[in-house]
Each structure stands twice: as C-alpha cells, then as structure tokens.
C-alpha cells in the first residue's frame, strides 16, 4: 500500500528530537542513514497525515517493504532524502529534490546510481 509522506516544520522538529545528534541538517548531508534514522524520519513524515500512527507500526511497514523489495532500505533512504528536501525547509535547491523523486519513480535500478555517487 502506498502512503503519502510530508515534512512540515513540526515534523522536522519532531525528527530532530529523535535523532542521536538532534540535527536534521547534518542528516541531510549523508547518503546513508542508520536504521533508527530511517524509521524516525518515516514515522515523523507519515504522522503528518495520521496523528494516531505509532513508531511500531511504521517499523512493521518498513520491515515488510524491505523484505519484499530488492535494495528496499536504500530506496526508502533515497525517498526520505528527497521528501525532506522537497519540503524546502532544509535549504538547498528544491527542484533538485523534485528531480530526484522523478528519477526514483521512473527507475527501479536507480539505487545502483545513487549508491555510487
């Protein structure tokens, strides 16, 4: 099942509370995030649309997605980077993140190129 994710200022503030170093800007400078960071970001972004959502449910969804999709965790990581970037709240060129989302939606093998850069 597809779900919509959105990063508002409140979602990013909540994410920072859950990050070990409490800094979303530092997180966005890395291509590979820790599992805890991926789960936290997914949880905060999905919670914008469903305040009753729990971190445990999001963890279960991620586990299922990763088991069912080759390079699933890398794909989720790339989508989260793009989704946070598209919010326009972390600086950088918003259109670059929009282009990343378009590429992710069009190419299943995008992850190979993403990992190599």
N, C-alpha and C positions, 0 to 999 in steps of 0.2 A: 504494500500500500504506500502510495506517495504521500508525503506530508510537506506542508509549507513551513519554511523557516524564515524568521525575520529578526534582525538585530536592531533594537531601539537603544537609546541611551541607557534606559533602565536594564535592559537585557545585558548590555556590555558591563554595566556596573556590577550586576549580579555575577557575571562571569569572572570579573576581576577578584571578587571575594573568594571564589572557588579555586583560583589559580594559585599554585605554590608561591610564585613571585609577585602576585597581585598586580600584573601589568599586561594588559591586552596588546599594547603597542609592541612590547618585546615578543609576545607570542606571534604576532603577525610578521615578524622578521625571520621566522623559521619556517621551513617547508615541512618538517616532520615534527608532529606534536606527540606528546606522551598520551597514552590511552586515557588517563584521567582528564587531560585537557580536551580531548575529543568528546568524551562523554559530557563533560561540563559545558562545553560550547553548544553541543547539540541540545542538551537539556534547556539551557537558557534561551536559545533561539526558538525552540519549539514551544516553550512555555508562554511566549507572547500570545499565542492563539488558544492555549488551554492551560489556565492557571492551576487546574487540579492535577496536571501531569506530575508524575514523580520521576525522580532520577533512576529508580529501579526499573521502571517501565522503559525508559529511554535506553538503559543498558541492555535490556532484553531485546529491544528492536535492533540495536547496533549489533549484538551478537548474532541475531538471525540474518541480518544483512551481510555481515562479514562471512558467515558460513556459506551463504548462497551466492556470493559474488566474488569472482577472482579479483584480487587486489582491492577488496572491499574497504579495508581500513584506510588505504591510501586515497581511494576515491572519496570517501567521507571527509578526509582531511582536506583534500583539494576543494570540495564543495563548501566546507566551512570557511576556508580562507577567502573564497570568492564571495560568499554570502556576507561575511563581516565587511569585506572591502566595499561591496555594493551599497552598504548602509551609508557610506560617505562619512562616517563618524571617526575613522581612524587615520584620516589623511590619505594621501596618495591619489592617483588618477582613478576615479570611479569607473570610467569607461574601460580601463584595463581589466578590472574585475568582471565587468559585464562581458567582455570578450572571453575571459576565462570560462565563465558559465556557459557561453555559447559553444565553446570548444568541448567542454565536458558533456554537454547534451548531445553533441554530434558524433563524438568518437569514443568508442568503448575502450580502445587501446591508448587513450590519452595519457593514462598513468605512466606508461613507459617513458614518454617525453617529459612529463612533469618530474619524475624522479631523477632524470638525467640533467636537469638544469639547476 
